[in-house]
Amino acid sequence: MRFPRLGSLRLRLTIAFLLVSIPSMLAAALIAAQLLSSAFDSNLQQWLEEASHYFLGDIAENEAENARIAALVGRNISRLGRMPQNLDDLGGMEFYQATGKDFVTIISSNGAVLFGPEVQGFPASAKKTADGSLVMMRKDGQSLLAIGGQYQMPWQGQVITIIVGSSLYDTINNAGKSMKALHFSLWQMEQGVLVNANRAEAGGSQNAQTALVQLKPPAAIVAELNRGAAPIIDDPGDEGPYYYTAYSPLKSASGDLIGVLSIGVSKDEDIFEQIPQWRLFSGIFIAGAILAILAGLVMSGFLVKPLRDITRGVRAIGRGDFRQSVPEKGGAELEELAATINGMAGDLERLRAMEGQLRHREKLTALGEAAALIAHEIRNPLGIIKTSTDLVRRRAVLKPEEERMLDYIADEVRRIDDLVRSFLDFARLAPPHRRPMLLEDLLRRIMQGMAPEAERLKINMTIAIGEGSFPISGDADQIHQAVLNLLLNAFDALPDGGEIVLGLERRDGLIIVSVSDNGPGLPPDLVERAFDPFVTGKARGSGLGLAKVASVMEGHGGQALYRAREPRGACFEMIFPELVS
């Protein structure tokens, strides 16, 4: 694609297109950025909310599973008939590790721990059905959040509670491995303060612990989580490494907030590169500006191309090439302009042709006047020479050589007289006496009259007449002489014999008489001047035969043309307008 020159119409059209399109493009980019950013934020918040519900649902499933295993432990105790002393009495440590459980605790109705580690979070009231809850377990002197399942059963006059639990950190960590774009942290409540619940289990570096601090819920969100049970989506703004963070409350069976699950989307993740609104706006605007420039260049090219074609056509007309045609395309206005230019070129071509005809006629008129004057001046001396020659021949006794000399003089006088008469006939061609006639009849008579001469010269002369009749309004004598001149020229071109075709046809509403031969044709330097007077390729020709043909055709409102015949030869055409009855 060629770029426009400075100051060109195409460049101005491109700039105008940009000036018109940029304001609307800015508004569209801003609206698109706002819509995309809002949609992105809404979808991201929904994703975080669904992820939070997914983890809470996974916790609930683990609670139910742990409750079922607690009921199984209760049936084992009933079969054992006594309080277990170790895990072997309850099926062995391997059984609980295989099921992913970390502890078994048995509590009496008055809250005393009968077996296993201390567990907090279940209500003291006794229940007869399996149940589950998040609990706080004491292990190795540390408090750890766990997923507990309980089963209550009567035992020796009291109700005991069997609790089977698993690490909440392990559960969340295993479930979150498939979500690479999300960052998790677990917080537990200790003495009214949220602390990092997985600091002892994560075993991470100090940098990892620092990153987790960024997901610690603010005090205002902790207070709101304490009042409700739904996750809360927080937008930290431009501060911090996270784009959005979801905080889910972790509550015990009694409804107390014992922990918080934080899920964050890092700004370093490749989720649309976390594009903020200004980046969306910039990206849309830059892309739109590039497309607008390209569209402007392409559209201006389409608009300017017809103008370039018109410019080339006008330049050709200015150089005198009036046959140059401008393509009429590019819209109604440009098509009208191109049609006007083409019409002007046609008018100029016709004017030039008329000017050429006028000059030709002026030249012929001047030539006629000069010929008449010259003929008058020449004929007087010729008459004196001829009379003197006859007088000498009658009165003097001449030798044979002198007789031959007088014969030469008489012959040259007659030749000069014939030449002068030809000049006068050409210069003083009478206006045609036109009357309706049939060209085919005239051509057949000419053919019959020339047949003996053609046979003598061993020339095969044929006539080819098209279908129908060919009526014209013309002077039969002048047309007869014009056709005869063309046939005589063809005879001269075939000294050793050949072929001549006398044709008559109708073409584009015109009647064409043609004389074709298979001779050498006209020399290239004479083609343009073939019908000019005194132009001839013969050694002794006067150059007036074709000029007379052209004069006759002009008098009949027609035209005489020459064209080369393939593969060799010449073809002269006499073009007549058809007689309309």
N, C-alpha and C positions, 0 to 999 in steps of 0.2 A: 504494500500500500504506500503510495507516494504522498509525502506530507506537503501541505500547501506552502507556497512562498509567502514571505512577509508582505502584507499589504494586499494579498490577493482576495478575490471575492470568496473563495472557498474558506480562507482563514476567517474572514469576517462572518461568514455564515456559521462556522464552528463556534466562534466566540459568542455570537448571538444565541445560538442553541444552548450554550453553557449558561449564559446569563438568564435564560428563561428556565432552564431545568434545575440549576443549582438551588434556588430558594425552595422549590417544591421538593427537591431531593433531600435538602437539609431537614425539612419538616417530616418527610417520610422516614428518613433515617432516625430522627429523634423518636418518632412514634414507634417505629419498628424496634428500636433499642429498648424503649420502655416496655413494650409488649413482650419482647423476648426475655428481658431481664425479669419482668414480673412472672412470666411463665416459668422461667428457670428457678426463681426463688420459690414459687409455689410448689413446683414438682420436687425440688430438693427438700423442702420442709415436709411434704407428704412422704417422701422416701424415708426421711429420718423418723417420722412418726410411725410409719409402718415397721421400720427396723426395731423401734422401741417395743411396739406391740409384739413383734416376733420374739424378742428376748423374754418379755414378760410371759408370753404364752409358753415358751420353752421352760421357764421356771415353774409355771403351773403344772405342766406335764411331769416334770421331775418330782414336784411335791406329791402328786397323785401316785407316782410309781413308788416313791419312798414310803407312802402310807400303806400301800399294798404289801411291801416287804416288812413293814412294822407289824402288820396283822399276821404275816407268816411267822415272825419271831414270837408273837404272842401264842400261837398254836404250838410252837416248839417248847415254850415254857410250860404250857399246860401238860404236854406229854412228859416233860422232864419232871414235873411235880415239885420243883424247887426253884429258887432264884439262881440264875447262872453265876458261875464263878469266873468264867472267861469266855472268849468268843468261840472256843472249841465246843462249849456246851450249846451254842446257838448255830452251829453249822461250820465253824471254822473261819479264819481270817480270809482264806482264799476265796470263800464264797462272796464275801462283801466286796473284796477288791475286784472280783470278776464282774460284779454288778455295778461297780463304780461308786460304792458307798464308803464313806470315810469313818463313820462312828455309829454306835448303838448305845442309847442312854435309856435307863429305866428310872422313872420318878414315882415316888409314892404320892398318895392323895394329899399329904401335908407338905409336899414340895421337896422332900428329902431325896437325894440321888441314891438309888439302890444299886445302880450299875452304870458304868461308862462315864464319860466326861460331863461336866456341868453345861447345861443348855438353858438359854434364856430366850423368851419370846412367845412361848405357848401360854394360853390363859390357864389359870389354876383350876377353873371349873372342870369337872369330869364330864367326859362324853362317852357314849357307847358306840360311836361310829368312827371309821377311819377318817383322818383329816390331815392337812398339810399346811405348812407356813414357813416363811423365812425366819430363821433363828440366829442367835448369836451364840457361838460355841467357844468355850475356853479350851485351848490346846497349847501345851507347853508354855503356859503363862501368858498367851496372847489371845485376844478376842478375834474370831474369824467369822465372817458371814457364811451361813450354810443354808442349804435347802432341806428342810426337815419334813418328815412324814410321821404322823403319830397314830397310835392305836391304843385305845383304853379298854381295860378288861378288869373284871373283879379278881381279886387275889387275897385270900386269907382275911376276908372281912373288910377289905378296903378296895379302892379302885387305883390301879397302877396305870401309868402312861408310858408306852414304849415309843421312843423316838429314834428313827433311822434317818441319817443325814448325809449330804455330800457337799463338797466345796462349791460355793457359788462362783468363785473366781474361775475354777476349772471348767464349769459348765458354760459360762459366758465366753471364756477364751476358746473353747472347742467350737462353739457355735459361730463365733466371729471370724474363724480362720477363712471362711469362704467369702468374706466381705472385705477385700483388700483396701477399698477406698475409705473405709470407716475406721476411726480410732476410738478405742474403748478405754474406760477407766472405771474402777469400782471404788465407791466411798462408803464408809461405815461410820455410824454415830457412836462416839465414845465421849461420855460425860458432856453431852450436849454439843459436841464439836465434830464436824466431819473430818475424817482422816483417810488417807489412802489405804484402802482395804487390802490391796494386793502388793504392798511394799515388801512383805515377807515372802510371798509366794512367787512374785514375778522374777526376782533375781536379776533385774535389769540394771543397766548402767545409770550413772547419775544423770546423764543427758535424758534418758528415757523417763526417769522420775520427774525431771524438770518439765518435760513435755506434758506429763500427766497433770501437773499442777495447773496447766492452762485450761484443763477441762473441769476443774473444781467449780461447783455451782456457787454463784454469789449468794449472799445472805438473803436477799429479797426472794430469790427463786426457791431457796430452802424453805422459807416461811410459807410460800405458796404451795410447795410440794407437801408440806406438813398438813395443809388444810384439804388437799384434794388427792385424787388417785390417778389422774391422767398425766401423760408426759407433757413437758413444757419445752417449746422450741425457742431458743435464745439467739438473737442476732448481735454478735459483739461489735459490729461495725468494722471500721478499718483497723482496729486494734486487735492484736493477738494473731496467732497462726491459723485460726479456724474460721471458716466461712459461716457455718451454722453449728449449733450444738443442741442436742436433745437430752433433756434431763428427765429420767423416769424414777418415780418414788418406789422404794423398796420398804414395805411395811410388814410388821409382824402380825400374828393372828389377832392380837389385841388392838390393831390399828395404829400402833406407834411407828414413827419413821425411824428405821434402824439403818438405812443406807440409801444411796443414790447411784444409779447407773448412768454414766455420761457417755454419749455417742457423738463424736464430732467429725466434720468433713474438713480436711486440711486444705489450705489454700495452695499447697504444693501439689495436690493431686491433679490429674489430667481430666477432671470432669468439666469439659468445655473450658478448661483452664480457669474455672471459677470466674468467668468474665463478668466484671462489673458493668454497669450501664454505660460509663464513659468509654470503655473499650469497645463495647458493642456499637455505640454510636460512631466512634472513630473508624472501626472496621467497616461498617455499612457505608459510611460516607466515602471512605477512600475507594472501596470497591465500586460504589455507585458513580463516583467521579471518573474513575477509569473507564467504566462502561459508557458514561455520558460522552467522554472525549472520543472514544472509538465510534460510538453511534453518530456523534456530530461529524466526524471525518467521513464516515461511510455515507451518511445522508447528504452532506455537502457535496461529496463526490457525485452522487446521483443527480443532485440539482445542477451542478456546474457542468457535467458532461454534455448535456444538450447545448449549453451556452458555448462550450468549446467547439462543438460541431458547427454551430452557427457562425462562430468567429472564423473557423477555417473556410467555410463556404463563402463568407463575405470577402475574405482575403483573396480567395480564388477568383471571385467575380471582379474584385478590384484589379487583379492582374489581367483581366480580359477573358477569363475562362467562364463564359456565360452558360456553359452546359453543366457546370457544377451544381449538384442537387444537395440541398441541406436536409438531413433526416427530420421528418415532421413528428417529433416525439418530445416527451418531457412535460406534459400537462397542456391544458387548453391554451394558456397564454403563449407558451413557447411554441406550441404547434401552430398557432395563428401567426406568430412572428416568422417561423420557418416557412410557412406557406406563402406569406407575403414576399419574403426574400426570393423564394423559388419563382413566384410569379414575376417579380421584378427582373430576375435573371432571364426568364423566358422572353419578356418584353425587350430587354436589351439585346438578346440574341436576334430577335426578329428585326429590331431597328438596325442592327449591324448588317443583317442580310439585305434589308431594304436599302441601306446606305451603299452596300456593295453593288446592288443592282443599279442604283441611281448613278453611281460613278461609272459603271460599265456602260450605261446608256449615254451618259455624257461623253464618254470616250468614243462610243460608236457615232454619236452625233457629230463630234468634232472630226472624227475620221471620215464620215460621209462628206462633210463640207470640204475637207482637204482633198478627198478623193475626187469630188466633182471639179474642184479647181484644177487639180493635177490632170485629170482626164481632159478637161478643156484645153489646157496648155499643151498636153502631149498629142492629142488627136490632130491638131492643126499641122504640126511638123510631120506627123505620120502620114497625113494625106498628101502633103507636098512630096514626101519621099516616095510614096507609092505612085503618084502621078508622074513624077520625074522618071522613075524606073520604067514605067510603061512607055513613056515617050522615047526614052533611049532605046528600048527594045524594038520599037516600031521604026525609028528613023535611022538607026545606025546598023551597019553590018558588023556583027560581033563574032568574035572567035568563040569556040566552044568553052574555053575557060572563062571568058567574060559572061557567057550565058549562065554558066553555073553560078557565078558570083552574083548576077542579078537575081537568080532564083533564091540564093541564100538571103539576100536583102529582102525580097518579097516575103519569104517565110517568116523572118524575124519581125517584119512589120505586122504580119497577121497575128503572130504570137503576142506581141505587145498590145495590139488592139483587143485581142481576147482577154488579156489580163486587165486592161483598163475597163472593159465591159463588165468583168467580174467584180471589180472594185465598185463600179457604179451600181450593179445589181445588189451588192451587199449593203452599200451605204444608203441606197434609196429603196429599201425593201418596202413594198406597198403594204398597207394594212390588210389583214386577211379578210376576204369576203366569206364570212362564216355562214354555214347552213348545215342542218342536220345531215349526218352521213353515218355509214357503217364502216368502221375501220377494217373489218375482215374482208369486205369486198375490195377495198383499195389495195390491201396487201396481196390478195390473190392476183389482181391485175399486174402489180409490180413483179410478183414472182414469175408470172407467165412471160413478161417482157424481158426479164433478166436471165431466164433459163438458158437460151442459146449461148449467151456469153459465158455463163457458168460452165456449160458443157465444154465449150472451147478451151477454157482454162483448167479443165479437169477438177472442177470444184463441185463437191457434193452439197447442193443447196436444198434445204428442207424448210418447211413452214410448220409451226406448231401453234395452233389456235385453240384457246380454252373453250369451255362449254358456254353456250348461250351466245347472245349477240353483244356487240360492243358499240353502242351509239355515242357519237360525240357531235359537238357543233364546231365545224372547222372549215378551212379553205383546202379543198382537195388538192389543188395544184401545188400549193406551198408544202403541204405534208408529203405529197408525192416526191417533190424535189428533195426534201429533207431525208426521207427514207432512202432515196436513190443515192444521195451523197454518202450515207453510212454504208450502203452496199458496195459502192465503188471503192471506198476506203478499205473495206474488208477484202475486195478482190486484189487491191494493191498489196495487202499484207500477206497474200497467199500466191506468190509468183510460181510456186511449184505445185500448186493444187492444195486442197484441204477441205475443210468442212465449214459451212455457214448455216446458222439456224436463224430464221426470221420468226420471232415469237410474238404472241398477243395473249395477254392474260389480265385478269382483274385482281388487284391487290389493295386491301384496306380502303375500298371505295374508289380507287383510282384505276385507270386503264393504262397498261404498260405495253409499249411497242419496243421490242428488243432486237438488236442485231448482234449475234455472237459469232466469233470465229476462233479457230484454234491456231492462230498465228502467234507471232512473238509478243503482241501486246504493245502498249505505249511504254516508252522509256520512263523510268521513275521521275526524272527531272521535268517531264512534260505533263505528268498526271494532273497537277494542280492548275496548269494553264492550258488544258486541252481545248477548251472552247473559246480561248482568246483569239482575236484575229491576228493573222500573220504568224501564228505559231504552228510549225509543221515539222514532222520528222522526215519528209520526203525531200529528195534532192532537187526536184523541179516543181514542188507544190507551192501554191500561193498562200496556204494557211488560212483560207476563207471557208472551206467546206464545213467544218465543225462549227465555226462561228455563225454561219448561215443557219445551221440546225438549231443552235441556241436561240437565235433571233426569231425563228419560226415558232419555237416552243414558247418563248416569252409572249409573242403575239397571240397565242392561243391560251394564255393563262396557265401554262404548264412548265415543265422543267426538263432539261437534258442532263443526263448523268453518265459517268463512266465508272466501271468497276472491272478489276482484273478477274479473269476467268480461271478457275482451277481445273487442271493443274497448270495450264498455260492458255494464253489467248486473251482476247479483249471482248467486252460486252458493253455496248452503248444502249442506253434506255431513253425513250421518249415518253414522258409521263403526262397524261391528259386527264383533266377532270371529266367525270362521266356526265353525259347529257341526262338531266332529270326531266322526265315528261310530266 
